[in-house]
Amino acid sequence: MSRKIRTRFAPSPTGPLHMGGVRTALYCYLFAKKNNGDFILRVEDTDQNRFVKGAEEYIIETLQWCGIQPNEGLSYGGDFGPYRQSERKDIYAKYAMDLLEKGDAYYAFDTPEELSVWRDNMKGQGNPSPKYDPITRQYLKNSLHLSEDEVSRRLKAGEPWVIRYKMPRNEEVKFEDEIRGIVSFQTNQLDDKVLLKSDGMPTYHLANVVDDHLMEITHVIRGEEWLPSTPLHVLLYRSFAWEMPSFAHLPLILKPDGKGKLSKRDGDRLGFPVFPLNWKDPSSGEASIGYKERGFLPDAFINMLAFLGWNPGTEQELFSLDKLIQTFSIERVGKSGARFDFEKTKWFNQQYIKNKSNEELVQLTAALFEKEGYQADQNTLLNICELVKERATFLHEIPSLAYYFFQEVKEYDEKNLRKKWKNENSDAFKQLLSSLSDLEDFKSEAIEKLVKDFMEKFSLGFGQVLPILRISITGTMQGPPIFAVMQVLGKTNCLDRLQKGVTLAKELQA
């Protein structure tokens, strides 16, 4: 019987979650759900020196906003906890001792200062990248070359130590990556990585292998920056005689020009977010705006992220989270880096705003309307959202686009008003105002019929009438269907604005 599919997202709480991290979480989640499996949230906080206050909460809030719901993990509970690595020190120590007993690991007593001097000496001898490896370790202070008594004495004396993996010589480590196919490394090119420090804290290498095994993770989906570490992880699985999970290393998210990995600095320079939510650095106080606060919908953000490295093999671009679950496959994730395109990201948001129901948009923008001091009944807001959502890229633009429903026109497109107005049509427009005033059923269909009848009566074309109407009522040539706008504004507002617009047009001709 095959094992139940289990994936994990295991970020480090060293700062805000980058959109690349969210994409990793998304792919892990989609793969698990597609295969009726479980998605686990685990926090890898072994590097306590880089721990940032608030980062864990940020990770959880981000996943909640995105709709990526773990089956178990940090803040969710489960049968495989604790899900914070700093709370699992005793577990890692046990397995580190097991490696020592097997002869696959050893104690090293070299201090950081001694290693620094050693590296400088090696560089001076023509080795630009010295490694602690099967060749150099024989000249360094470790239990492979010190006597048992000496090792015991150093341990009892409380000397600082680390446990390193004993990398074998002259071996080829091969594994199959779900995205990249067969990948191989020569052990002679690898070093003896630290697995455990004397304070009991493991490094990523030991902790993630032990946790993935104990938490029954079947598929490790992570960024390609971890690909060079995978041979060590393969060897650790071999040392423990454990079944190895499947690996899939995701391509990088690249800068818009395709030259290098996307960073916060790129976002700051080019004017787009790289974090899903607002973040304020607790040390520097530096604030960074998030996609949520910029006016992006979570569905649009997720849809965009899914396409940064994956494609469905069709022309379809808009996928709900449920549809992504149905469609996603690791096989369609590319090897090459995915170039980030902020214009395309905005397009996704436009589409999702446009496709939202008016009821949903009223809920999403209620606070934004209130902030502007705009008040209206529910039905009016529904009508306004219907009219302006086609032109909105961000949620916060909806009240801005709708300002003329709540206050007088701020400024007129005087250039086009002057161009479109003809003084000889003054009497005709006077008649139009009178007819509109007499119109009892002030609905868009009735207004449109009246205006068309008026144009026919006075032999006027759309270009002679509609621009005057639109500029008078909204101030601009652009916008939603003008008759629908007039219905929402009501007769009194429309007559007042049209009178002011005609008066201004005449003055501009003087």
C-alpha positions in Angstrom: 0.0 0.0 0.0 1.4 3.4 -1.0 2.0 6.1 1.6 -0.3 9.0 2.0 1.1 12.1 0.3 2.5 14.6 2.8 4.2 17.9 1.9 5.6 20.6 4.1 6.4 24.2 4.0 9.3 25.0 6.3 10.2 28.7 6.3 12.8 30.3 8.7 11.4 33.2 10.8 14.3 35.5 9.8 12.1 38.2 8.3 8.9 38.7 6.2 7.9 35.9 3.9 9.0 36.7 0.3 6.6 36.0 -2.6 9.0 33.3 -3.6 8.4 31.6 -0.3 4.6 31.9 -0.8 5.0 30.3 -4.2 6.8 27.3 -2.6 4.0 27.0 0.0 1.4 27.2 -2.8 3.0 24.4 -4.9 3.4 22.2 -1.8 -0.3 22.9 -0.9 -1.5 22.3 -4.5 0.4 19.0 -4.9 -0.8 17.7 -1.5 -4.5 18.6 -2.2 -4.4 17.3 -5.8 -3.3 13.9 -4.4 -5.7 13.9 -1.4 -2.7 14.4 0.9 -1.7 16.6 3.8 0.1 19.9 3.9 2.2 20.7 7.0 3.5 24.0 8.2 6.8 23.7 10.1 9.1 26.5 11.3 12.9 26.0 10.9 14.2 28.3 13.6 17.5 26.6 14.3 19.5 29.8 13.5 18.5 31.7 16.6 20.9 34.6 15.8 18.8 35.5 12.8 15.4 35.1 14.5 13.2 38.2 13.9 10.3 39.0 16.2 6.9 38.9 14.5 8.2 36.7 11.6 6.3 33.6 12.7 3.0 35.5 13.0 3.6 37.0 9.6 4.0 33.6 8.0 0.8 32.4 9.5 -1.2 35.5 8.6 0.2 35.4 5.0 -1.0 31.8 4.5 -4.4 32.7 5.9 -4.8 35.7 3.6 -3.8 33.5 0.6 -6.2 30.8 1.5 -3.4 28.2 1.9 -4.7 26.1 4.8 -2.3 23.7 6.5 -3.7 20.4 7.7 -1.4 20.5 10.7 1.6 22.4 11.9 2.5 25.5 13.8 -0.7 27.1 15.3 -2.7 24.3 13.8 -1.6 21.3 16.0 -1.2 17.7 14.8 0.2 14.3 15.8 3.8 15.0 14.7 4.7 18.1 16.8 6.3 20.1 18.0 6.4 22.0 14.7 9.0 24.5 15.8 12.5 23.1 15.5 13.9 24.9 18.5 11.5 22.7 20.6 12.9 19.5 19.1 16.6 19.7 20.3 16.5 16.4 22.2 15.3 14.6 19.1 18.2 15.9 16.9 20.8 15.1 19.6 19.6 11.5 19.7 20.1 11.1 15.9 23.4 12.9 15.9 24.7 10.5 18.5 23.4 7.6 16.3 25.5 8.9 13.4 28.6 9.1 15.7 28.1 5.5 16.7 27.7 4.4 13.1 31.0 6.2 12.2 29.2 8.5 9.8 29.9 11.6 11.8 32.6 13.0 14.1 33.4 15.6 16.7 35.3 18.7 15.6 36.9 21.0 18.1 38.3 23.7 15.8 37.3 27.2 17.0 35.9 29.7 14.6 39.1 31.7 15.0 41.3 28.7 14.3 39.3 27.9 11.2 39.6 31.5 10.0 43.4 31.4 10.3 43.4 28.0 8.5 41.3 29.3 5.6 43.6 32.3 5.2 46.6 30.0 5.2 45.0 27.8 2.6 44.1 30.7 0.4 47.7 31.9 0.7 48.8 28.5 -0.6 46.7 28.8 -3.7 43.4 27.3 -2.6 40.8 30.0 -3.1 37.9 28.0 -1.6 39.2 25.8 1.2 36.7 23.1 2.5 36.6 21.0 5.6 36.7 17.7 3.7 38.1 14.2 3.7 41.6 15.6 2.7 41.8 18.6 5.0 40.2 17.1 8.0 43.3 15.0 8.8 45.1 18.2 9.6 42.4 19.6 11.8 41.2 19.0 15.4 38.6 16.3 15.3 37.8 12.9 16.8 38.9 11.1 13.6 42.6 11.9 14.4 42.6 12.7 18.1 42.9 9.8 20.6 39.7 8.6 22.4 41.2 9.9 25.7 41.9 13.3 24.2 38.4 13.5 22.8 36.9 12.5 26.1 39.0 15.0 27.9 37.9 17.9 25.6 34.3 16.9 26.0 34.5 16.7 29.8 36.3 20.0 29.9 33.4 21.6 28.1 35.3 22.7 25.1 33.1 24.0 22.2 32.5 21.4 19.6 30.4 20.6 16.6 29.4 17.3 15.0 30.2 17.1 11.3 29.1 14.6 8.7 31.9 12.3 7.5 31.6 12.8 3.7 32.8 9.7 1.9 35.5 10.0 -0.8 35.2 9.1 -4.5 31.5 8.5 -4.6 28.8 9.7 -7.0 25.6 10.7 -5.3 22.6 10.4 -7.7 18.9 11.1 -7.2 15.9 11.8 -9.3 14.5 15.3 -9.1 10.8 15.5 -10.0 11.5 18.7 -12.1 15.1 18.3 -13.2 15.4 14.5 -13.7 18.5 12.6 -12.7 21.0 14.8 -10.8 24.4 13.7 -9.7 27.2 15.1 -7.5 30.8 13.9 -6.7 31.4 13.7 -3.0 35.0 14.9 -3.6 33.5 18.3 -4.4 31.5 18.4 -1.1 32.6 19.3 2.5 31.9 17.8 5.9 28.9 19.9 6.9 28.2 20.7 10.5 25.1 18.8 11.7 24.9 19.7 15.4 26.5 22.4 17.6 27.5 22.1 21.3 24.5 24.2 22.3 22.3 21.4 21.0 21.0 23.3 18.0 21.1 21.4 14.8 21.8 22.9 11.4 19.3 22.8 8.6 20.8 19.7 7.1 20.2 17.4 10.1 17.0 19.0 11.3 15.1 18.9 8.0 16.1 15.3 7.3 15.1 14.1 10.8 11.9 16.1 10.7 10.9 15.0 7.2 11.3 11.4 8.2 9.5 11.6 11.6 6.7 13.7 10.1 6.4 11.2 7.2 6.9 13.7 4.5 6.7 12.0 1.1 7.6 14.9 -1.2 10.1 17.7 -0.5 9.2 20.7 -2.7 11.6 23.6 -2.2 13.6 26.3 -4.0 16.6 25.4 -6.2 19.0 27.1 -3.8 18.8 23.9 -1.8 19.8 21.7 -4.7 23.5 21.7 -3.8 22.6 20.5 -0.3 20.5 17.6 -1.4 23.5 15.1 -1.9 24.2 15.4 1.8 20.5 14.9 2.6 20.5 11.8 0.4 23.6 10.5 2.3 21.9 11.1 5.6 18.9 9.1 4.6 21.3 6.3 3.6 23.1 6.6 6.9 19.9 6.3 8.9 18.6 3.5 6.5 15.4 5.6 6.0 13.1 5.7 3.0 13.9 8.9 1.1 11.2 11.3 0.0 10.8 12.6 -3.6 12.6 15.9 -4.3 11.4 18.7 -6.5 13.5 21.9 -6.7 11.6 24.9 -8.0 13.1 27.4 -10.4 14.0 30.9 -9.2 11.7 33.9 -9.5 13.8 36.3 -11.6 13.9 40.1 -11.9 11.7 41.7 -14.6 14.8 41.8 -16.9 15.5 38.2 -16.2 19.0 39.0 -14.8 19.2 37.4 -11.4 16.9 36.5 -8.5 14.1 38.9 -7.6 14.8 40.8 -4.3 13.2 43.4 -2.1 15.7 45.9 -3.5 14.3 45.3 -7.0 10.8 45.9 -5.7 11.8 49.2 -4.0 13.7 50.3 -7.2 10.9 49.4 -9.6 7.9 50.2 -7.5 6.2 46.9 -6.7 5.8 44.8 -3.5 7.7 41.6 -2.9 6.0 40.8 0.3 2.3 39.6 0.5 1.5 41.8 3.6 2.8 45.0 5.1 6.0 44.5 7.1 7.8 46.8 9.4 11.3 45.8 10.4 11.4 45.7 14.2 15.1 46.7 14.2 15.3 49.4 11.6 11.7 50.5 11.6 11.8 50.3 7.8 8.3 49.7 6.4 7.4 47.7 3.3 4.0 47.7 1.6 2.4 44.3 0.9 0.3 43.1 -2.0 -2.8 43.1 0.3 -2.4 46.7 1.3 -1.5 47.7 -2.3 -5.0 46.7 -3.3 -4.5 43.1 -4.6 -7.0 40.4 -4.1 -5.6 37.2 -2.6 -7.1 35.1 -5.5 -5.3 37.2 -8.1 -2.0 37.1 -6.1 -2.2 33.3 -5.9 -3.1 32.9 -9.6 -0.2 35.1 -10.6 2.3 33.1 -8.3 1.1 29.8 -9.7 2.1 30.9 -13.2 5.6 31.8 -12.1 7.2 28.5 -13.0 4.1 26.4 -13.9 1.7 26.4 -16.7 -1.4 24.3 -17.4 -0.5 23.5 -21.0 -3.5 25.5 -22.3 -4.3 29.1 -23.1 -6.4 29.5 -19.9 -4.9 31.9 -17.4 -7.5 32.5 -14.7 -7.7 29.8 -12.1 -9.4 29.8 -8.8 -7.6 28.0 -5.9 -9.9 25.0 -6.3 -9.3 24.9 -10.1 -5.5 25.1 -9.5 -5.8 22.1 -7.2 -7.5 20.2 -9.9 -5.1 21.2 -12.6 -1.7 21.5 -10.9 1.1 19.0 -11.6 4.8 19.0 -10.8 5.5 17.7 -14.3 4.5 21.1 -15.7 6.8 23.1 -13.5 9.8 24.3 -15.6 13.5 24.1 -14.9 14.3 27.6 -16.0 13.8 30.7 -13.9 10.5 32.5 -14.1 10.6 36.2 -15.0 8.4 38.4 -12.8 6.2 40.8 -14.7 4.4 43.4 -12.6 2.2 44.6 -15.4 0.9 41.0 -15.8 0.4 40.9 -12.1 -1.8 44.0 -12.3 -3.7 42.4 -15.2 -4.5 39.4 -13.0 -5.9 41.8 -10.3 -7.9 43.7 -12.9 -9.6 40.4 -14.1 -10.4 39.3 -10.6 -11.9 42.7 -9.6 -13.9 42.7 -12.8 -15.2 39.2 -12.1 -16.1 39.8 -8.5 -19.8 40.1 -7.7 -21.0 43.5 -6.8 -21.9 42.2 -3.3 -18.4 41.0 -2.7 -16.8 44.3 -3.9 -19.1 46.3 -1.6 -17.8 44.3 1.3 -14.2 44.6 0.2 -14.4 48.3 -0.3 -16.7 49.4 2.4 -13.9 50.6 4.6 -12.3 52.4 1.7 -15.5 54.3 0.9 -15.8 55.2 4.5 -12.3 56.4 4.7 -13.0 58.9 1.9 -16.2 60.0 3.7 -18.4 58.6 1.0 -21.8 57.3 2.2 -24.6 55.7 0.3 -27.2 53.0 0.7 -26.4 49.4 -0.1 -28.2 49.4 -3.5 -26.4 52.6 -4.6 -23.0 51.1 -3.7 -23.9 47.9 -5.6 -24.7 50.0 -8.7 -21.5 52.1 -8.4 -19.3 49.0 -8.1 -21.0 47.5 -11.2 -20.2 50.7 -13.1 -16.6 51.3 -12.1 -15.1 47.9 -11.5 -14.2 47.5 -15.2 -11.7 50.3 -14.9 -10.2 49.4 -11.6 -6.8 47.8 -11.2 -6.7 47.9 -7.4 -9.4 47.9 -4.8 -8.5 51.3 -3.5 -9.1 52.8 -7.0 -12.8 52.0 -6.8 -13.7 54.9 -4.5 -11.4 57.2 -6.5 -13.1 56.2 -9.8 -16.5 56.8 -8.2 -15.8 60.1 -6.6 -18.3 62.0 -8.8 -21.1 60.0 -7.4 -20.5 61.5 -4.0 -19.3 65.1 -4.7 -19.2 67.8 -7.3 -16.9 67.4 -10.3 -13.4 68.5 -9.2 -12.2 69.5 -12.6 -13.4 69.4 -16.2 -11.8 68.2 -19.4 -11.9 71.7 -20.7 -10.0 71.0 -23.8 -12.5 68.5 -25.1 -15.5 70.5 -23.8 -14.3 73.5 -25.8 -13.7 71.3 -28.9 -17.1 69.5 -28.7 -19.3 72.4 -27.9 -21.0 74.5 -30.6 -22.8 77.7 -29.6 -25.4 77.1 -32.3 -26.6 74.1 -30.3 -27.4 76.1 -27.2 -31.2 76.1 -27.8 -31.1 72.4 -28.5 -29.4 71.7 -25.2 -31.9 74.0 -23.4 -34.6 71.7 -24.8 -32.7 68.6 -23.7 -32.5 70.0 -20.1 -36.3 70.7 -20.2 -37.0 67.2 -21.5 -34.8 65.5 -18.8 -36.5 67.6 -16.2 -39.9 66.3 -17.3 -38.8 62.7 -17.5 -40.6 60.8 -14.7 -38.9 57.4 -15.1 -35.3 58.5 -14.7 -33.8 55.1 -15.5 -30.9 54.5 -17.9 -33.1 53.0 -20.7 -35.5 55.8 -20.6 -32.7 58.4 -20.5 -31.0 56.8 -23.5 -34.3 56.8 -25.5 -34.9 60.4 -24.7 -31.4 61.5 -25.7 -31.6 59.5 -29.0 -35.0 61.1 -29.8 -33.5 64.5 -29.0 -30.5 63.9 -31.3 -32.8 62.8 -34.1 -35.1 65.8 -33.7 -32.2 68.2 -33.9 -30.1 66.2 -36.4 -27.2 65.9 -33.9 -24.7 63.0 -33.8 -23.4 61.1 -30.8 -20.1 63.1 -31.0 -22.0 66.4 -30.6 -24.1 65.3 -27.6 -22.6 62.5 -25.5 -19.2 64.2 -24.8 -21.0 67.3 -23.5 -23.2 65.0 -21.3 -20.2 63.0 -20.0 -17.9 65.9 -19.3 -20.6 67.9 -17.6 -21.7 65.1 -15.3 -18.3 63.4 -14.6 -15.7 65.9 -15.7 -14.0 63.5 -18.1 -14.4 61.8 -21.5 -13.7 58.4 -20.0 -15.9 56.2 -17.8 -18.8 53.9 -17.5 -22.0 54.1 -19.7 -23.2 57.6 -19.1 -26.9 56.8 -19.0 -26.3 54.3 -16.2 -24.2 56.9 -14.4 -27.1 59.4 -14.7 -29.5 56.9 -13.2 -27.4 56.4 -10.1 -26.8 60.2 -9.7 -30.5 61.0 -10.0 -32.4 63.6 -11.9 -31.6 66.6 -9.7 -27.8 66.1 -9.7 -27.8 65.5 -13.4 -29.8 68.6 -14.3 -27.6 70.7 -12.0 -24.4 69.3 -13.5 -25.5 69.5 -17.1 -26.5 73.2 -16.6 -23.1 74.0 -15.1 -21.3 72.1 -17.9 -23.2 73.9 -20.7 -22.5 77.3 -19.0 -18.8 76.4 -18.8 -18.8 75.3 -22.4 -20.2 78.7 -23.5 -17.7 80.6 -21.4 -14.8 78.6 -23.0 -16.1 79.6 -26.4 -16.1 83.3 -25.5 
